[in-house]
């Protein structure tokens, strides 16, 4: 089991679980995913980020492990080549040409998952964001890619988190994407700041809580 009690009100997640982190823009989805991966690094888990919005250097800063090198943090960077950014070198950085290069993203993430498995590392995976992928391809193409990625996460006995800006898509698109996930973490900005609740991961939806 993966301990997520420091961030989510469900305590633990079973290996192989995929979670959709959804909510409007600026409601903390990316920060929450980074925190969940950072907690895992501190517990000895590996971490893998597929980033379609931030370059590898920025992600490595955001997901800060127990030391500054974060040796068990792999990053599939889909933006640096497109933007002409030159992030710092790291053995576990992988680069693809754009967020629309689904074959390259799939191959790079699979190889990193295999590398962590060979080390016997439990791995937490984050994809940020599905909404960005939907800017490069139609929902059917993105669905096929996500089906493969979530399947690989499950097969590796890892856990996965993927962000979606729900307000940016029509209901049919959101419902199509949701089918691939075991449950959701919904985020929002309330009167007292950012809040979340967990839906579909056993029992009734949790109450909204600050994070």
DARA-V800434 format. One record per pair of residues at least 6 apart in sequence whose ideal C-beta (glycine too) atoms are under 6 Angstrom apart, sorted by sequence separation. I is the first residue (numbers start at 1). GAP is how many residues later the second one is. D is the distance in Angstrom with one decimal. If there is no record, write none. Layout:
i->{I/I}
gap->{GAP/GAP}
d->{D/D}
This chain:
i->{5/23/41/199/40/80/116/153/188/21/51/96/134/166/197/198/3/4/96/133/187/197/37/49/63/1/2/185/186/197/185/195/81/94/80/184/195/196/59/81/82/184/183/193/194/74/75/76/77/78/183/56/56/78/55/41/42/55/38/55/37/46/47/48/49/50/51/52/7/34/125/7/34/76/55/57/150/56/57/55/76/130/6/76/99/125/131/143/147/99/129/130/131/139/146/123/124/125/126/127/128/100/56/99/100/131/139/74/117/106/110/102/113/52/50/48/46/46/48/53/45/46/47/48/49/50/51/45/53/52/40/37/37/33/30/33/18/29/18/16/21/25/16/15/17/18/19/20/21/22/24/22/13/2/29/28/27/20/27/22/27/18/23/18/19/20/21/22/23/17/23/19/28/10/8/10/9}
gap->{6/6/6/6/7/7/7/7/7/8/8/8/8/8/8/8/9/9/9/9/9/9/10/10/10/11/11/11/11/11/13/13/14/14/15/15/15/15/16/16/16/16/17/17/17/18/18/18/18/18/18/19/21/21/22/24/24/24/25/25/26/26/26/26/26/26/26/26/28/28/28/29/29/29/30/30/30/31/31/32/32/32/33/33/33/33/33/33/33/34/34/34/34/34/34/35/35/35/35/35/35/36/37/37/37/37/37/38/39/42/42/43/43/47/59/64/70/75/75/75/77/77/77/77/77/77/77/79/79/80/84/87/89/93/98/128/132/134/135/138/140/140/141/142/142/142/142/142/142/142/143/144/146/157/158/159/160/161/161/162/162/163/163/164/164/164/164/164/164/165/165/166/166/188/190/191/197}
d->{4.7/5.7/5.5/4.5/5.8/5.6/4.7/4.0/5.5/4.8/5.1/3.7/5.6/5.6/5.6/4.6/5.8/5.6/5.4/4.9/5.0/4.9/4.2/5.2/5.8/4.1/4.7/5.6/5.4/4.9/5.6/4.5/5.6/4.0/5.9/4.6/5.6/5.1/5.4/5.2/4.7/5.8/3.5/5.9/5.7/4.1/5.2/4.9/5.0/5.3/3.6/4.5/4.1/4.4/5.9/3.6/5.3/5.6/5.3/4.7/4.9/4.3/4.7/4.5/5.0/4.5/5.8/4.7/5.6/4.5/5.4/5.4/4.9/5.9/4.7/3.8/5.2/4.2/5.3/5.0/4.6/5.5/5.3/5.2/5.1/5.5/5.7/5.9/5.9/5.7/4.2/4.5/4.3/5.0/5.1/4.1/5.5/4.3/4.8/4.1/4.9/3.2/4.7/5.3/6.0/5.3/5.6/4.0/5.8/6.0/5.7/4.5/5.0/3.9/5.6/5.4/4.2/3.7/5.8/5.9/4.6/4.2/5.2/4.6/5.0/4.5/5.7/5.4/5.7/3.9/4.2/5.1/5.7/4.2/5.2/4.9/4.4/4.2/5.9/4.0/5.4/5.4/5.6/3.8/5.0/4.3/5.1/5.8/4.8/4.6/4.5/4.6/5.1/5.0/5.5/5.3/4.2/4.1/5.4/5.8/5.2/4.9/5.7/5.5/5.7/4.7/4.7/5.8/3.4/5.0/5.6/5.9/4.2/5.3/5.8/5.3/4.6}
